[in-house]
Amino acid sequence: MKILAFILLLLIALMQYPLWFGKASWRKVWQVDQDVIAARENNLILQNRNNMLEAEVNDLKQGLEAIEERARNDLGMTKQDEILFQIVKSTQSKISNISQSTQH
């Protein structure tokens, strides 16, 4: 009877080996599952970026307003017969205030 119990215990241990240490062990399955979750999150981020880029490309292809906005903001361009007023803060008053405070 002891030999039969030992043989059954040995068979159970042999059946458990692939579960714990084989190619499809629970640790490897868990790791692959974590990799899949990380890849899905990365895909969502990349999909959002792609959607924004696609919308910008479509806007640039179809809408003249987007091209005009880019030209104005990025390149400083103006329309024909348009006058641009640029307000620049004076740094001269700051320099004079600093020089006066250092002289006292």
Sine and cosine of phi, psi and omega as CSV:
sin_phi,cos_phi,sin_psi,cos_psi,sin_omega,cos_omega
0.00,0.00,-0.61,0.80,0.03,-1.00
-0.92,0.39,-0.58,0.81,0.00,-1.00
-0.92,0.39,-0.66,0.75,0.03,-1.00
-0.89,0.45,-0.67,0.74,0.04,-1.00
-0.90,0.43,-0.65,0.76,0.01,-1.00
-0.91,0.42,-0.67,0.74,0.02,-1.00
-0.90,0.43,-0.68,0.73,0.04,-1.00
-0.90,0.44,-0.66,0.75,0.04,-1.00
-0.90,0.44,-0.65,0.76,0.04,-1.00
-0.91,0.43,-0.65,0.76,0.04,-1.00
-0.91,0.42,-0.64,0.76,0.05,-1.00
-0.90,0.44,-0.66,0.75,0.02,-1.00
-0.90,0.43,-0.65,0.76,0.03,-1.00
-0.91,0.41,-0.57,0.82,0.03,-1.00
-0.95,0.30,-0.48,0.88,-0.01,-1.00
-0.98,0.18,-0.37,0.93,-0.07,-1.00
-0.81,0.59,-0.77,0.64,0.00,-1.00
-0.88,0.47,-0.52,0.85,0.00,-1.00
-0.90,0.43,-0.61,0.80,-0.08,-1.00
-1.00,-0.09,-0.57,0.82,-0.15,-0.99
-0.79,-0.61,0.00,1.00,-0.07,-1.00
-0.99,0.15,-0.11,-0.99,0.00,-1.00
-0.89,0.45,-0.55,0.84,-0.02,-1.00
-0.94,-0.34,0.69,0.73,0.00,-1.00
-0.93,0.36,0.30,-0.95,-0.06,-1.00
-0.90,0.43,-0.52,0.85,0.01,-1.00
-0.93,0.37,-0.67,0.74,0.01,-1.00
-0.93,0.37,-0.62,0.79,0.04,-1.00
-0.90,0.44,-0.67,0.75,0.02,-1.00
-0.90,0.44,-0.67,0.74,0.00,-1.00
-0.90,0.43,-0.68,0.74,0.02,-1.00
-0.90,0.43,-0.62,0.79,0.04,-1.00
-0.89,0.45,-0.66,0.75,0.05,-1.00
-0.91,0.42,-0.63,0.78,0.05,-1.00
-0.90,0.44,-0.63,0.77,0.02,-1.00
-0.91,0.43,-0.67,0.74,0.02,-1.00
-0.88,0.47,-0.70,0.71,0.01,-1.00
-0.90,0.43,-0.64,0.76,0.01,-1.00
-0.91,0.41,-0.62,0.79,0.03,-1.00
-0.91,0.42,-0.65,0.76,0.03,-1.00
-0.90,0.44,-0.68,0.73,0.03,-1.00
-0.90,0.44,-0.63,0.78,0.04,-1.00
-0.89,0.46,-0.63,0.78,0.04,-1.00
-0.89,0.45,-0.67,0.74,0.02,-1.00
-0.89,0.45,-0.72,0.69,-0.01,-1.00
-0.92,0.39,-0.58,0.81,0.03,-1.00
-0.91,0.42,-0.66,0.75,0.05,-1.00
-0.88,0.47,-0.67,0.74,0.03,-1.00
-0.90,0.44,-0.68,0.73,0.01,-1.00
-0.89,0.45,-0.64,0.77,0.03,-1.00
-0.89,0.46,-0.66,0.75,0.02,-1.00
-0.91,0.42,-0.68,0.74,0.02,-1.00
-0.91,0.41,-0.63,0.77,0.03,-1.00
-0.90,0.44,-0.66,0.75,0.03,-1.00
-0.90,0.44,-0.64,0.77,0.01,-1.00
-0.92,0.39,-0.65,0.76,0.03,-1.00
-0.90,0.44,-0.70,0.71,0.03,-1.00
-0.89,0.46,-0.63,0.78,0.01,-1.00
-0.91,0.42,-0.66,0.76,0.01,-1.00
-0.94,0.34,-0.53,0.85,0.01,-1.00
-0.96,0.29,-0.60,0.80,-0.16,-0.99
-0.97,-0.25,-0.55,0.83,-0.14,-0.99
-0.96,-0.27,0.81,-0.58,0.05,-1.00
-0.96,0.27,-0.38,0.93,0.00,-1.00
-0.90,0.43,-0.62,0.78,-0.01,-1.00
-0.92,0.39,-0.64,0.77,0.02,-1.00
-0.91,0.41,-0.67,0.74,0.02,-1.00
-0.90,0.44,-0.67,0.74,0.01,-1.00
-0.89,0.46,-0.69,0.72,0.05,-1.00
-0.88,0.48,-0.70,0.71,-0.02,-1.00
-0.89,0.45,-0.65,0.76,-0.01,-1.00
-0.94,0.35,-0.76,0.65,-0.10,-0.99
-0.97,0.24,-0.73,0.69,-0.11,-0.99
-1.00,0.08,-0.59,0.81,-0.10,-1.00
-0.96,-0.29,-0.19,0.98,0.01,-1.00
0.95,0.32,0.46,0.89,-0.05,-1.00
-0.99,0.13,0.40,-0.92,0.05,-1.00
-0.78,-0.63,0.29,-0.96,0.05,-1.00
-0.98,0.21,0.27,-0.96,0.05,-1.00
-0.91,0.42,0.67,-0.74,-0.02,-1.00
0.90,0.44,0.43,0.90,0.03,-1.00
-0.95,-0.31,0.63,-0.78,0.00,-1.00
-0.94,-0.33,0.76,-0.65,-0.02,-1.00
-0.96,-0.26,0.81,-0.59,0.08,-1.00
-0.95,-0.30,0.84,-0.54,0.00,-1.00
-0.90,-0.44,0.82,-0.58,-0.02,-1.00
-0.99,-0.14,0.86,-0.51,-0.02,-1.00
-0.91,-0.42,0.78,-0.63,0.04,-1.00
-0.96,0.29,0.68,-0.73,-0.05,-1.00
-0.98,0.19,0.77,-0.64,0.07,-1.00
-1.00,-0.09,-0.15,0.99,-0.01,-1.00
-0.90,0.45,-0.65,0.76,-0.02,-1.00
-0.92,0.39,-0.56,0.83,0.04,-1.00
-0.93,0.38,-0.64,0.77,0.00,-1.00
-0.93,0.38,-0.65,0.76,0.01,-1.00
-0.92,0.39,-0.61,0.79,0.05,-1.00
-0.91,0.42,-0.62,0.78,0.01,-1.00
-0.93,0.37,-0.68,0.73,-0.02,-1.00
-0.92,0.40,-0.58,0.82,0.03,-1.00
-0.93,0.37,-0.63,0.77,-0.03,-1.00
-0.96,0.30,-0.45,0.89,0.03,-1.00
-0.98,0.18,-0.37,0.93,0.00,-1.00
-0.98,0.22,-0.43,0.90,-0.07,-1.00
-0.98,0.18,0.00,0.00,0.00,0.00
